[in-house]
Structures are given as C-alpha cells and as structure tokens.
Amino acid sequence: MTKKRILFLGETYRADAVTWMNGLRDFGDFEIVTWELQTKSYGIYRLIRILELTKAFFTIKSIVKKFNADMVIAERTTSYGYLAALCGIKPIAIAQQGITDLWPVNSLSYPFKKIIQKYAYNKADLIHAWGTVMANHMIESGVDMSKVMILPKGINLNFFQFNEAHDNQKINAIITRSLNPEYQHDLILKAFALLKQKNIPFNLVIIGDGIELKKLQSLAKELNIEKEVDFMGRIDNNDIPTYLQKSNFYISMPTTEGVSASLFEAMACGCFPIVSDLPGNRHWIEQKINGILVPSENAVKLAEELEWAFLHTDLTKLAILANRAFVEENANYEKNMKKIALKYHDLITTKSATI
C-alpha cells in the first residue's frame, strides 16, 4: 500500500518541528516533504523575506503537485498556517504555537496578524491546540471548536530519560530556549550574578543560538560570571537529554508562553523547573509543589527563588519524581502522536471520499 504523503510547512531545524514530523513517520507511516522560508526574519533581511513570501503561494502549489501530497500541515497560524490556508489545498492542519500567535501585542502588524489568523482558522480542517491555554484563545476568537484538537505532541520518554541522582551541593542550571529577546536570558544572567554575590555555587549551561548571543556573552563577562556560564550554541537534538540529566534546575523566563516542549523535556529528565509566571506555565506548574513560578522581568525575585529551591532539596526531590510521573501520564509522545496520526488518516480518507 502506498504511503500517504504530507507536506510540512515550517522551520525544520526546530526541535518541536522535528518531534512532530518524526512522530508522524513512526506512528502514522507517513512520507513527509518540507518547505520553509530561507530568509531570516529580522533586521536587514525583512525586505528580502517579504519578497520571498510573495513567491510562496506558487512554490507551495508546485511542491504539492510534484510530491502529490495528500495533506498539508503547518506551524503558526499567522505565518506558515496562513500560507497553507491561502493555497487552498485540502485537507489542512495548522498548529498554534504560542498562547495566541499574535505577538508582540504592541506591534504595528498586530491588527493584520489577527486578520490572517482568522482566515487560517476558517480554512483549516484541523487546528492543533497543544494545550488548554491555546484553546481558550481560540474560543475567544470565535473558532469552530469542533475542528480543534487539544493535545500536546508529547516527548519521547525513552529518549528523555529520568535521572534522580544530582549534585545538590551546587546549582547546575540549564536553559534550552533560543537566544532571542523574548526569552530574557539577560534577566537570568543578572539573577545568577546576584547569587554569586551571595557565594552560592552554580554552573549555568545555555543551549541554543540567536541574535542575542554576543550581547549575552558580553553581559556575562560584565557581570563577572563568564567562568560559571557555558554558552553551548545550537547542538544536536540527540545530545539535549544528556545535558538535562546533568542539571538539577531548568530555567525559562519568556515574556509569552504557549505549551513548552522544553519544559516537558526538563521535567522528564529530572530538572526542577523555575519558569515565568504565565498562563501557559500555570497549567503545568503548581507553585512550590512541582516547580516555581516567577513574575516576568524580575531578576531579584528569580535569584531569591533559585536560592530558596537550592536550600529546600527535600521539596525538589519530591517534585522531580512527581513531574516524571506527570509527563508520563500527560505528555507521552508515542500515545499522543498515534492519536494525531490517526486523525490525519481520517481527514485524508474523508477528503478522498468527498472527491
């Protein structure tokens, strides 16, 4: 029997996208071809990217015809999801990546993004809400919720294995988010500088790349913590579990959050999470029970909570055990991706029957 074919529109280097595609191959027996914009989305590259976008419609239609795609899936309702909807190919599944995908809220493009998001919602046959917090935005936006699937992709629990044995004599913290302004790595560095002033021993591993790299490296030197901070850059996804298993704290302080696969990965490997106090995180973290929620943009509070968690190992030991059990129950990659793959097959079958 010929495999069903899917065209994936999105940034293929992202671990989240890799997880999505691999799950469909492994548990849905799909063949997948990808397309993504080649131009960066910031600075002097913006104009070139806009020109590339004008050709996207014809490029995608051409790939679908050549590949004979049975279905198109796309990440982000305001970019690739909109492009998929615009091309008129059926069936289409789009995924909302952020809590709303309408970010930043104070940008001049915000009203335009609302318009194209609504268009994508209307044209999609299936809309992924990786968590309830995303579904709430869809309800407020008047989306036909019969088209919405509320389910995280989950993570590979055999890959992200649990490690309970940590060196609790020192804070071994890790960050696995992109080095972009919205993730506030500068705030985290300032918090660790405060810890150093109090002679609290630590090592901070920063995995990822982004436009803030040089600025953050300079800041670490300025704060006199460059010896305690390791900038690893972008690493192979297969190496991430090893770094997580060596860490006892996971730090993430974005200004906006949807459903974070990075958080699930850290919880699965035994890191105690300290993250921004945002709706997307409150759904998974109960304050000082299985993690700590910190007000965004508050380096002093982050430092205080890191110190508190470091001194309360009795709580953190119980928390990491509970977190592993939680992830096994709610974010099991194999179980969840089988459900998603089955839904895609049903959509393709329905389309064929209609034709």
PEGI-V610772 format. One record per pair of residues at least 24 apart in sequence whose C-alpha atoms are under 6 Angstrom apart, sorted by the first residue. I is the first residue (numbers start at 1). J is the second residue. D is the distance in Angstrom with one decimal. If there is no record, write none. Layout:
I_J_D / I_J_D
This chain:
3_30_5.8 / 4_30_5.3 / 5_30_5.7 / 5_31_4.8 / 5_32_5.8 / 5_69_4.9 / 5_70_5.2 / 6_32_4.9 / 6_69_5.4 / 6_70_5.9 / 6_71_5.0 / 6_72_5.6 / 7_32_5.8 / 7_33_5.1 / 7_34_5.7 / 7_72_4.8 / 8_34_4.7 / 8_73_5.1 / 8_74_5.8 / 9_34_6.0 / 9_35_5.2 / 9_36_5.8 / 9_74_4.6 / 9_80_5.8 / 10_36_5.3 / 10_74_5.9 / 10_75_5.6 / 11_36_5.8 / 23_337_5.7 / 24_341_5.8 / 27_338_5.4 / 28_341_4.9 / 77_117_5.4 / 78_113_5.9 / 78_117_5.1 / 82_120_4.9 / 85_120_5.4 / 85_123_5.5 / 91_125_5.9 / 92_124_5.2 / 92_125_5.3 / 93_124_5.9 / 93_125_5.9 / 93_126_4.5 / 93_127_5.7 / 94_127_5.1 / 95_127_5.7 / 95_128_4.5 / 96_129_6.0 / 98_257_6.0 / 98_258_4.3 / 99_134_4.9 / 99_257_5.9 / 99_258_4.1 / 131_259_5.9 / 133_280_5.9 / 153_333_5.9 / 153_336_5.8 / 153_337_6.0 / 154_331_4.0 / 154_332_5.1 / 154_333_4.1 / 155_332_5.9 / 155_333_4.5 / 156_333_5.1 / 160_241_5.4 / 160_269_5.7 / 161_269_5.3 / 162_268_5.8 / 162_269_4.1 / 162_270_5.5 / 163_245_5.5 / 163_269_5.7 / 163_270_5.4 / 164_270_6.0 / 170_201_5.3 / 170_202_5.4 / 171_202_4.4 / 172_202_5.7 / 172_203_5.0 / 172_247_4.9 / 172_248_5.5 / 173_204_4.8 / 173_247_5.5 / 173_249_4.5 / 173_250_5.6 / 174_204_5.7 / 174_205_4.7 / 174_206_5.9 / 174_250_5.1 / 175_206_4.9 / 175_251_5.4 / 176_207_4.9 / 178_208_5.1 / 178_209_5.6 / 178_210_5.8 / 179_209_5.2 / 179_210_4.2 / 179_212_5.3 / 180_210_5.4 / 180_211_5.8 / 180_212_5.6 / 182_254_5.5 / 182_255_5.6 / 183_253_5.7 / 183_254_4.0 / 184_253_6.0 / 184_254_5.9 / 187_299_5.4 / 191_299_4.8 / 191_303_4.7 / 203_228_4.9 / 204_229_4.7 / 205_229_6.0 / 205_230_4.9 / 206_231_5.0 / 206_232_6.0 / 207_232_5.1 / 207_233_5.4 / 208_233_4.7 / 208_234_4.3 / 209_233_5.1 / 209_234_5.3 / 245_269_5.4 / 248_272_6.0 / 249_273_5.9 / 251_275_5.8 / 267_323_5.5 / 267_324_6.0 / 268_324_4.8 / 270_320_5.2 / 272_320_6.0 / 290_319_4.4
